Amino acid sequence: MTSMALRTRTLLTVWLIFPAVVHAVDHFSLSVDFSEAPRPQPRFWQSTGMSPADMLLTPDMQLTLRMIGDSHGPAIRYLRPHYLLDLVDLETTDDGRQVPNWSRLDEALDPVHQAGILMIFELMGNPSGRFDDFRESEQVWAWRDFVESLANHLMERYGRETVEQWYFETSNEPDIHPFWPQTHSGFLNYYDASSEGLKAANPRLRFGGPGAGRFLSPTLKALLEHCDSGTNLLTGERGVRLDFISFHVKARPHEMVRYEEHVVDYIRQYHPRLRDVPLMNNEADPIGGWGLPRWWREGPWPGAFVMQSIDLHNQVLVDKLGADLLVAAGDNAFLGGWNRRTLAARFLPGDNDVEQWGSSDSGGWKPWDRVRDERPRTERFYLVKQPGFTAMSLAALLGERRFVVEGFPPLEQRVDTYRSEAPHLGCIATRRQDGAVVLICYNAPAMNLAVGRDGDGGEPAASQLEIVDRSVADLSIDVRGLDFSAGLVTRMRIDDNHGNPVALWREMGSPEDISADQFNALQPVQDPSVVSSESVEVKESELELHLRMEAPSVEAIVLTPGEAGMQPPAITGLAGSSHTGVDGARVTYLSWQAGQNGSLVLYEVFYAQPGEDSFHRVSAQGTLDRNFSLAGTEPGGRFRVVAKNLFGDVGEPAELRLE
């Protein structure tokens, strides 16, 4: 078997809403050798963002934070909200000084910290409208003092060690007027003042930017020039610290990594002193406008996009360029319906797309003209995890050591993209510290994402469906260099029929107001489906795998060495909280902890109504994440949670009685 693509064609009859169409299925013969020298697998995708920070004060966003913190891995480690400093009020003391009131900021950040999430803290916002012109020296020094007091407050409240793990970033996209209404020169003064304020509080606090929204924008170039050889306004020193360089490229991964490569080339050509500064593309989304309806957002395509983005960033930014890639992740923690850029689909009473208190417009901008937000506050809601979020939990299965998968057509560099004969397919192969081998393969059809029927992206166009239809593929993978003779092969899948709650919702008739029973039926299908788990013998360190990649889809294959008999960890910290669902039902959100014992586990959840002696299972195949929601619970009801490893061994359960 060679590293070149070995491909044959067979016929597949596909039935759509159109007449039957005959298409060919691509076959690829692949190989991966785990005896070769591994490459690093940085976890650059574990970040998300949202706008504005007011949303952190709402119960639905706070539950989203808990879902993030209780996800496998966790799937997401960093949160990047806009407009945080609009939550700070400046109060005038009797002697005329302006003192920050941190109470609303604390109220917003406390749930983030309690969920175990770290911050990419944008120094974005205008406390009490105080700062309107950073060309004025008095405002520059006042901002420097404000940032120092902010950093000291954050370290006092959340701990010095925690805040040292954060990243502090400039105001978002200062090259776009609605986000930065001040001048270009004022931005550089603001940068110097921010840097010095943080440094005065703690020299270990990391600061960078500019989070530019336009490709190689003048703002990004000016900041690079300023930090490389400019003069620090506050100290007079030549050059200003730049702990990371951030920018935004929203595109399909083949285009995204090519534009990022242009940025890297620019830095290395014009600012070689900054060549090793870490990079962040912290809005690495497929397309702009979080609130614009796109039909492909509500199914498995975003999950395939996540995996393709990881794969292409590995190949180009990490392997080819040797860049220190800190973040290449989506800005997708908004709150909205199925076809918005969200981690979970939110159901509200009546119109699920009605604007709610604290939310931004479809582009992420804060509604500047709304002096007082009179939109309804979220009171009753259901949240159902989207497949894109589920795929991030699957990505957390990946190990720290990565191995090259050979056999796909090679990437070919073009001016504004990379191309290959199979741009929609790929596999990531890793080995975990516990000895398990994890391969994740994806199929992300390479369609035009902006095309929609009648100009509306809420429904698929015929051209998009045609590309999806002919993107099905068969993969054969020759796995070599395995260092165990027996084990278990477990497959977890996300596609139209697996791990895809929107498909079940459509079978229900697409109800706007789902009932408690419908919500409960949607919960188990939020997890990736375990489609098979079987014992295998490894002969001469090799194993042959075969899989059909539907379009779009993600499949994780876990090769676990050993055999049954390893005791899974006991469940600890089992806790429940409640909110009110769309139909008035009580919803219990259940979360727990479990130790690590070197074996991947799934969690089974059982419930007994008040007065019932026996439990019934509510989690179907088992959950990958450490949380579960159930509607219709009552005081006196009981939960039981148990960990089960892939061999079927069961750990000690934990029980909880609801108050």
ROSEFI-880840 format. One line per 4 residues: number of its first residue (from 1); for each residue x, y, z of C-alpha. Coordinates in pm, whole numbers. Layout:
! residues N
NUM = X/Y/Z; ...;
! end
This chain:
! residues 659
1 = 0/0/0; 145/340/-95; 86/686/47; -88/794/-274;
5 = -464/779/-299; -594/441/-410; -942/512/-529; -1210/316/-710;
9 = -1570/397/-797; -1892/207/-737; -2250/311/-796; -2492/433/-533;
13 = -2856/519/-591; -2961/820/-384; -3321/933/-335; -3379/1301/-270;
17 = -3680/1524/-317; -3585/1503/-685; -3594/1197/-913; -3350/917/-835;
21 = -2992/1012/-914; -2705/768/-962; -2375/876/-811; -2038/714/-754;
25 = -1897/644/-410; -1528/719/-362; -1311/450/-199; -986/544/-27;
29 = -721/306/104; -541/470/396; -269/378/641; -132/505/973;
33 = 175/370/1154; 184/416/1530; 547/303/1548; 658/618/1364;
37 = 774/930/1547; 467/1119/1671; 386/1484/1619; 230/1713/1882;
41 = -146/1760/1898; -203/2103/2055; -563/2154/2167; -614/2484/1989;
45 = -987/2433/1921; -1101/2447/2287; -1244/2799/2286; -1571/2976/2215;
49 = -1720/3323/2240; -2041/3523/2244; -2175/3878/2255; -2260/4082/2453;
53 = -2139/4007/2807; -2485/4099/2941; -2591/3754/2823; -2382/3602/3103;
57 = -2644/3737/3345; -2924/3524/3194; -3026/3177/3317; -3006/3013/2974;
61 = -2649/3136/2920; -2551/3027/3271; -2684/2679/3199; -2484/2679/2873;
65 = -2173/2757/3079; -2243/2458/3300; -2289/2237/2995; -1949/2354/2871;
69 = -1780/2293/3205; -1937/1948/3243; -1855/1834/2889; -1606/1557/2820;
73 = -1250/1684/2837; -1383/1951/2883; -1462/2011/2519; -1411/2387/2566;
77 = -1166/2552/2807; -1180/2923/2715; -1464/3176/2681; -1428/3509/2498;
81 = -1724/3747/2550; -1755/4097/2400; -1834/4418/2597; -1731/4288/2940;
85 = -1631/4632/3064; -1974/4777/2991; -2071/4585/3304; -1847/4809/3517;
89 = -1996/5127/3664; -1781/5419/3776; -1915/5580/4094; -1805/5923/4219;
93 = -1690/5941/4582; -1737/6239/4815; -1388/6364/4735; -1455/6354/4359;
97 = -1272/6032/4271; -1427/5779/4033; -1425/5429/4181; -1522/5116/3986;
101 = -1824/4919/4099; -1745/4560/3999; -2072/4400/4111; -2227/4338/3766;
105 = -1897/4216/3623; -1860/3977/3918; -2216/3853/3866; -2129/3776/3503;
109 = -1790/3612/3566; -1874/3409/3877; -2069/3141/3681; -1785/3119/3427;
113 = -1533/3056/3704; -1763/2813/3885; -1797/2612/3563; -1418/2577/3551;
117 = -1390/2785/3232; -1092/3013/3171; -1118/3354/3009; -992/3524/2699;
121 = -1074/3858/2861; -1131/4135/2608; -1059/4480/2748; -1368/4590/2557;
125 = -1636/4829/2671; -1663/5176/2817; -1730/5195/3193; -2001/5458/3246;
129 = -1908/5615/2910; -1592/5758/3068; -1344/5695/2785; -1426/5854/2452;
133 = -1091/5975/2314; -764/5793/2376; -575/6073/2202; -607/6268/2527;
137 = -323/6200/2770; -549/6223/3076; -776/5948/2945; -480/5726/2852;
141 = -336/5740/3205; -682/5700/3361; -733/5384/3148; -396/5249/3256;
145 = -497/5293/3622; -840/5142/3558; -689/4831/3394; -448/4788/3686;
149 = -736/4803/3934; -937/4564/3717; -656/4308/3710; -602/4334/4084;
153 = -972/4286/4147; -987/3979/3920; -687/3818/4092; -832/3888/4435;
157 = -1169/3737/4342; -1066/3439/4126; -712/3372/4242; -375/3480/4108;
161 = -295/3137/3959; -628/3123/3774; -601/3469/3621; -244/3397/3512;
165 = -393/3121/3294; -621/3373/3123; -539/3572/2812; -616/3944/2805;
169 = -698/4079/2460; -770/4415/2305; -1116/4534/2216; -1270/4308/1952;
173 = -1215/4388/1582; -1094/4747/1623; -1072/4768/1243; -1454/4759/1224;
177 = -1625/5081/1331; -1921/4948/1534; -1674/4767/1761; -1416/5051/1787;
181 = -1570/5396/1727; -1248/5581/1815; -946/5675/1606; -663/5458/1475;
185 = -396/5641/1676; -617/5625/1982; -619/5246/1954; -239/5227/1980;
189 = -247/5456/2286; -518/5235/2435; -298/4931/2368; 1/5081/2552;
193 = -214/5184/2848; -375/4840/2868; -38/4667/2854; 114/4882/3127;
197 = -192/4854/3351; -181/4474/3338; 195/4469/3386; 169/4690/3694;
201 = -78/4447/3850; 115/4133/3754; 392/4103/3492; 283/3742/3429;
205 = -57/3844/3288; -61/3782/2911; -179/4051/2670; -212/4070/2293;
209 = -437/4151/2002; -573/4311/1796; -845/4052/1712; -865/4210/1367;
213 = -1177/4130/1167; -1040/4203/819; -768/4011/640; -425/4172/702;
217 = -603/4493/795; -417/4823/850; -495/4790/1221; -316/4454/1244;
221 = -18/4585/1047; 0/4900/1258; -3/4704/1584; 269/4471/1460;
225 = 481/4772/1360; 413/4945/1691; 497/4643/1906; 805/4559/1697;
229 = 974/4898/1673; 737/5172/1787; 757/5381/2104; 557/5292/2413;
233 = 358/5607/2489; 369/5554/2865; 729/5438/2915; 916/5581/2618;
237 = 1066/5239/2551; 1117/5111/2198; 873/4831/2125; 574/4708/2324;
241 = 510/4358/2452; 287/4137/2236; 222/3801/2401; 2/3673/2117;
245 = -123/3793/1780; -497/3754/1722; -702/3790/1407; -1022/3649/1258;
249 = -1061/3444/943; -1408/3305/876; -1411/3055/591; -1408/2685/511;
253 = -1085/2532/647; -906/2504/310; -942/2879/259; -901/2962/628;
257 = -557/2806/668; -434/2964/344; -529/3314/466; -372/3238/804;
261 = -58/3132/617; -51/3472/447; -59/3635/792; 228/3416/911;
265 = 429/3495/597; 369/3868/647; 488/3855/1008; 799/3657/921;
269 = 889/3881/626; 829/4223/780; 860/4155/1153; 1098/3861/1199;
273 = 1147/3953/1564; 782/3852/1615; 799/3527/1415; 762/3305/1723;
277 = 481/3499/1890; 182/3261/1941; -122/3300/1714; -496/3309/1773;
281 = -775/3288/1519; -1041/3314/1785; -1334/3353/1546; -1254/3065/1311;
285 = -1614/3016/1198; -1726/2892/856; -1917/3211/777; -1997/3545/941;
289 = -2321/3645/1109; -2407/3421/1403; -2781/3495/1380; -2829/3452/1004;
293 = -3027/3130/943; -2827/2859/766; -2981/2517/720; -2647/2332/749;
297 = -2592/2465/1103; -2868/2249/1250; -2725/1906/1167; -2392/1722/1159;
301 = -2211/1956/916; -2074/2190/1191; -1932/1884/1370; -1755/1775/1050;
305 = -1632/2134/1010; -1476/2123/1360; -1280/1809/1273; -1178/1937/931;
309 = -1056/2261/1088; -845/2067/1340; -703/1849/1062; -615/2133/825;
313 = -465/2347/1100; -253/2048/1201; -127/2001/846; -61/2364/754;
317 = -15/2584/1063; 144/2325/1294; 331/2084/1064; 421/2297/761;
321 = 473/2638/921; 575/2532/1272; 354/2806/1416; 271/2824/1785;
325 = -107/2799/1743; -289/2885/2065; -644/2916/1932; -825/2828/1610;
329 = -1181/2800/1735; -1536/2910/1674; -1730/3201/1819; -2044/2995/1874;
333 = -2177/3029/2230; -2468/3251/2124; -2828/3167/2213; -3076/3094/1938;
337 = -3255/2833/1731; -3133/2526/1543; -2996/2707/1239; -2802/2976/1424;
341 = -2437/2961/1531; -2498/2816/1875; -2376/2534/2097; -2734/2444/2188;
345 = -3069/2507/2025; -3288/2716/2256; -3664/2669/2275; -3875/2955/2411;
349 = -4253/2984/2457; -4398/3084/2122; -4144/3228/1880; -3803/3066/1937;
353 = -3631/3343/1741; -3777/3633/1940; -3512/3874/2064; -3434/3838/2433;
357 = -3284/4075/2688; -2907/4100/2661; -2865/3945/2316; -2674/4102/2027;
361 = -2778/4153/1667; -2704/3892/1402; -2348/4022/1353; -2255/4023/1723;
365 = -2285/4399/1766; -2445/4542/2072; -2766/4738/2002; -2619/5084/2059;
369 = -2949/5265/2010; -3121/5074/2291; -3062/5286/2601; -3280/5060/2809;
373 = -3326/4702/2703; -3701/4640/2717; -3698/4303/2539; -3834/4005/2734;
377 = -3606/3829/2979; -3560/3455/2948; -3785/3284/3204; -3879/2946/3055;
381 = -3662/2757/2812; -3523/2425/2694; -3169/2375/2563; -3080/2089/2328;
385 = -2713/2035/2242; -2623/2082/1875; -2407/1823/1690; -2130/2083/1655;
389 = -2094/2091/2034; -2119/1712/2053; -1832/1684/1805; -1615/1899/2032;
393 = -1670/1644/2310; -1558/1377/2063; -1249/1585/1981; -1160/1576/2350;
397 = -1099/1202/2301; -795/1281/2086; -459/1205/2241; -153/1422/2286;
401 = 55/1238/2023; -53/1258/1658; 44/1032/1367; 24/1097/995;
405 = -261/935/801; -146/855/448; -355/782/140; -571/1092/88;
409 = -492/1310/-214; -226/1567/-122; -306/1929/-45; -215/2166/-327;
413 = -150/2531/-245; -326/2803/-442; -325/3180/-401; -629/3191/-174;
417 = -696/2828/-80; -566/2474/-54; -718/2214/-285; -724/1839/-313;
421 = -919/1576/-503; -1107/1492/-183; -1144/1824/1; -1430/1697/216;
425 = -1255/1396/372; -990/1343/636; -879/1150/945; -689/1249/1259;
429 = -497/967/1432; -365/996/1789; -249/792/2085; -367/883/2434;
433 = -165/869/2755; -381/578/2872; -257/374/2572; -577/394/2370;
437 = -557/479/2001; -817/728/1876; -894/801/1511; -1154/1060/1414;
441 = -1263/1072/1050; -1490/1334/896; -1687/1409/582; -1759/1781/539;
445 = -1915/1835/193; -1739/2123/17; -2048/2320/-79; -2106/2694/-108;
449 = -2229/2779/241; -2395/3107/147; -2629/2964/-118; -2992/2925/-19;
453 = -3325/2874/-187; -3488/3206/-283; -3186/3384/-140; -3260/3251/210;
457 = -3004/3023/371; -3267/2871/599; -3346/2606/337; -3099/2411/122;
461 = -3052/2491/-244; -3052/2216/-504; -2683/2281/-574; -2596/2224/-209;
465 = -2799/1903/-189; -2632/1776/-505; -2285/1821/-349; -2394/1654/-24;
469 = -2542/1366/-222; -2220/1286/-412; -1987/1324/-113; -2045/978/40;
473 = -1721/777/67; -1584/442/184; -1256/430/378; -1025/135/445;
477 = -759/209/705; -455/-11/762; -356/58/1124; 6/-44/1190;
481 = 249/-32/1481; 0/-122/1753; 170/-231/2075; -108/-456/2208;
485 = -238/-793/2095; -601/-771/2205; -846/-497/2271; -1178/-339/2190;
489 = -1280/-135/1885; -1557/113/1965; -1716/337/1702; -1905/658/1784;
493 = -2085/840/1506; -2255/1168/1425; -2447/1191/1098; -2803/1258/981;
497 = -2927/949/1168; -2689/941/1466; -2626/1202/1735; -2853/1445/1549;
501 = -3148/1566/1761; -3285/1799/1494; -3376/1494/1283; -3592/1359/1566;
505 = -3741/1704/1621; -3848/1711/1257; -4006/1367/1297; -4206/1523/1581;
509 = -4346/1776/1334; -4095/2056/1409; -4287/2192/1710; -4195/2543/1823;
513 = -4320/2468/2176; -4185/2127/2263; -4335/1941/2559; -4150/1785/2849;
517 = -4186/1442/2690; -4048/1567/2358; -3757/1736/2534; -3679/1412/2718;
521 = -3689/1218/2392; -3434/1460/2242; -3186/1424/2529; -3038/1079/2451;
525 = -2978/1162/2083; -2759/1457/2177; -2472/1213/2235; -2271/1050/1957;
529 = -2420/709/1883; -2214/408/1983; -2275/210/1664; -2054/-87/1758;
533 = -1811/-210/2023; -1638/-542/1966; -1330/-734/2078; -1046/-774/1828;
537 = -717/-959/1800; -423/-760/1672; -201/-975/1448; 156/-864/1377;
541 = 77/-519/1520; -176/-447/1243; -551/-403/1217; -772/-326/916;
545 = -1068/-90/962; -1350/-18/718; -1609/258/744; -1872/426/531;
549 = -1862/805/565; -2205/951/503; -2226/1317/412; -2187/1503/638;
553 = -2056/1290/926; -1798/1236/1199; -1683/896/1324; -1455/837/1622;
557 = -1284/497/1646; -1137/411/1986; -897/114/2005; -874/27/2373;
561 = -604/-225/2472; -672/-495/2729; -982/-679/2832; -1269/-664/3080;
565 = -1194/-645/3450; -1084/-284/3508; -1303/-111/3765; -1444/219/3630;
569 = -1423/522/3858; -1687/595/4119; -1923/887/4062; -1865/1181/4296;
573 = -2013/1527/4337; -2353/1430/4196; -2567/1746/4205; -2883/1879/4050;
577 = -3031/2221/3979; -3361/2314/3823; -3523/2566/3592; -3863/2592/3422;
581 = -3919/2450/3075; -4121/2598/2791; -4439/2419/2903; -4391/2494/3271;
585 = -4235/2158/3355; -3955/2142/3609; -3623/2060/3440; -3343/1909/3645;
589 = -2990/1959/3520; -2772/1683/3662; -2391/1698/3679; -2119/1489/3842;
593 = -1749/1415/3864; -1560/1092/3802; -1195/1005/3859; -958/882/3591;
597 = -837/522/3588; -693/494/3238; -1007/374/3062; -1266/566/2862;
601 = -1612/549/3019; -1969/640/2934; -2224/736/3197; -2565/579/3245;
605 = -2839/784/3410; -3146/638/3582; -3448/807/3739; -3723/703/3979;
609 = -4034/915/4029; -4137/993/4389; -4279/680/4550; -4128/442/4293;
613 = -3895/171/4418; -3717/96/4092; -3518/318/3857; -3564/335/3482;
617 = -3289/431/3243; -3317/773/3077; -2978/801/2902; -3013/546/2617;
621 = -2662/425/2529; -2485/636/2788; -2350/989/2791; -1999/1100/2703;
625 = -2037/1427/2893; -2080/1450/3269; -2429/1598/3262; -2786/1514/3175;
629 = -3118/1703/3175; -3462/1561/3244; -3797/1746/3233; -4095/1661/3450;
633 = -3901/1581/3767; -4058/1630/4108; -3936/1674/4466; -3863/1332/4608;
637 = -3757/1191/4271; -3426/1005/4268; -3139/989/4021; -2873/721/3995;
641 = -2559/763/3782; -2300/495/3709; -1983/486/3497; -1935/195/3255;
645 = -1619/139/3054; -1619/17/2696; -1567/-345/2809; -1891/-332/3010;
649 = -1739/-308/3359; -1954/-98/3591; -1831/134/3867; -1985/229/4199;
653 = -2303/433/4142; -2408/754/4311; -2764/856/4397; -2936/1191/4448;
657 = -3280/1269/4592; -3438/1588/4463; -3554/1850/4710;
! end
